[in-house]
């Protein structure tokens, strides 16, 4: 069975992805601060661990698990996200730090730890946002979040170049509006055209096949604005 690590799995797209991969005969390591929603499903292919991607001690739990149980990883999906919606003049340095910790530094830290376990043909997919795309329509109140999503795009492009000789692919999906709790935080009352389960299905297909066609690329996955 192939092995996938997914972050941000307690709700929304991450939760749906964990189920999707498990039902398609993947071994799933699901990382979230709240592991209970997936534990309650009792799916034998899913191991849910309580992990804060900003906490180095928590991330060591991931390394220990992979070393002892898996030895290798086929796919990583960096899905965990954190959003603060505030006017720019009200954002504090701490606000920026918290947003970047999850959306950028957490991605970098987990990737660093997993590099030794990524074999030729592995695929690392980072879930970004249309708000992080240069030239895309931007929205007030999302200065910290959208700039972080832009930063992680550049990080992925660099890693694709750095690890191309090892056969590890790094790609980004910059997604648009999906009906999730985070969307409601950013755009209260807005009805998105896609459900979390529908987007999870798209990401599953891309994560399992996209590295045959793409490396170091950013795909815009959006049918609406926002």
Residue pairs with C-beta under 8 A, 6 or more apart in sequence:
1 25
1 26
1 27
1 45
2 25
2 26
2 27
2 74
2 75
3 26
3 27
3 28
3 29
3 70
3 72
3 73
3 74
3 75
4 21
4 26
4 27
4 28
4 29
4 73
4 74
4 75
4 76
4 77
4 207
5 28
5 29
5 31
5 62
5 66
5 73
5 75
5 76
5 77
5 110
5 114
6 14
6 17
6 18
6 21
6 28
6 29
6 30
6 31
6 76
6 77
6 79
7 14
7 31
7 32
7 51
7 53
7 77
7 78
7 79
7 80
7 106
7 110
8 14
8 31
8 32
8 79
8 80
8 81
9 15
9 17
9 18
9 30
9 31
9 32
9 35
9 37
9 38
9 48
9 79
10 32
10 33
10 34
10 35
10 36
10 37
10 38
11 37
11 180
11 181
12 178
12 180
12 181
12 182
12 196
13 79
13 127
13 178
13 180
13 196
13 199
13 200
13 203
14 30
14 32
14 77
14 79
14 80
15 37
15 38
15 196
16 196
16 197
16 199
16 200
16 201
17 77
17 79
17 200
17 203
17 204
18 28
18 30
18 38
18 46
18 48
19 41
19 43
19 46
19 200
20 200
20 201
20 204
21 28
21 45
21 204
22 28
22 43
22 45
22 46
23 43
24 204
25 45
26 45
26 75
27 45
27 47
27 70
28 45
28 46
28 47
29 47
29 49
29 62
29 65
29 66
29 70
30 38
30 46
30 47
30 48
30 49
31 49
31 51
31 53
31 62
31 80
32 38
32 48
32 50
32 51
32 80
33 50
33 51
33 52
34 50
35 48
35 49
35 50
36 48
38 46
38 48
39 48
47 65
47 69
49 61
49 62
49 65
50 58
51 58
51 59
51 61
51 62
52 58
53 59
53 80
53 102
53 106
53 107
53 109
53 110
54 101
54 102
54 105
54 106
56 109
59 109
59 110
59 113
60 113
62 110
62 113
62 114
63 113
63 114
66 72
66 73
66 114
66 117
67 117
70 117
71 117
72 117
72 118
72 119
73 114
73 117
73 118
73 119
73 122
74 119
74 121
74 122
74 123
75 122
75 123
75 124
75 125
75 207
75 208
76 110
76 111
76 114
76 118
76 122
76 123
76 124
76 125
77 125
77 126
77 127
77 203
77 207
78 106
78 107
78 110
78 111
78 124
78 125
78 126
78 127
78 152
79 127
79 203
80 102
80 103
80 106
81 102
81 103
81 127
81 182
82 98
82 99
82 101
82 102
82 103
82 145
83 99
83 142
83 145
83 182
83 185
83 186
84 91
84 95
84 98
84 99
84 144
84 145
85 141
85 142
85 145
85 185
85 186
86 95
86 141
86 144
87 140
87 141
88 140
88 141
88 143
91 143
91 144
95 144
96 144
99 144
99 145
99 148
100 144
100 148
100 151
103 145
103 148
103 149
103 151
103 152
104 148
104 151
104 152
104 155
107 126
107 152
107 155
108 155
111 124
111 159
115 163
115 168
118 124
118 163
118 166
118 168
119 167
120 166
120 167
120 168
121 167
121 211
122 167
122 168
122 169
122 211
123 168
123 169
123 171
123 207
123 208
123 210
123 211
124 156
124 159
124 168
124 169
124 170
124 171
125 171
125 172
125 173
125 203
125 206
125 207
125 210
126 152
126 153
126 155
126 156
126 170
126 171
126 172
126 173
127 172
127 173
127 175
127 203
128 149
128 150
128 152
128 153
128 172
128 173
128 174
128 175
128 218
129 145
129 146
129 149
129 174
129 175
129 176
130 136
130 137
130 174
130 175
130 176
130 220
130 222
130 226
131 138
131 139
131 142
131 145
131 146
131 149
131 150
131 226
132 146
132 147
132 148
132 149
132 150
132 151
132 152
132 153
132 174
133 150
133 153
133 174
133 218
133 220
134 150
136 220
137 225
137 226
138 146
139 146
139 186
139 187
139 226
141 186
142 186
145 186
149 174
152 172
153 172
153 174
153 218
156 170
156 171
156 172
156 216
156 218
157 170
157 172
157 216
157 218
159 170
160 169
160 170
160 171
160 215
160 216
160 217
161 216
163 170
164 215
164 216
169 210
169 211
169 214
169 215
169 216
170 215
170 216
171 206
171 210
171 211
171 214
171 215
171 216
171 217
171 218
171 219
172 217
172 218
172 219
173 203
173 206
173 218
173 219
173 221
174 218
174 219
174 220
174 221
174 222
175 199
175 221
175 222
176 220
176 221
176 222
176 223
176 224
176 225
176 226
177 183
177 187
177 190
177 192
177 193
177 194
177 222
177 224
177 225
177 226
178 192
178 194
178 195
178 196
178 198
178 199
179 191
179 192
179 194
179 195
179 196
180 192
180 196
183 190
183 192
184 190
186 226
187 226
190 226
192 224
193 223
193 224
194 223
199 221
202 221
206 219
210 219
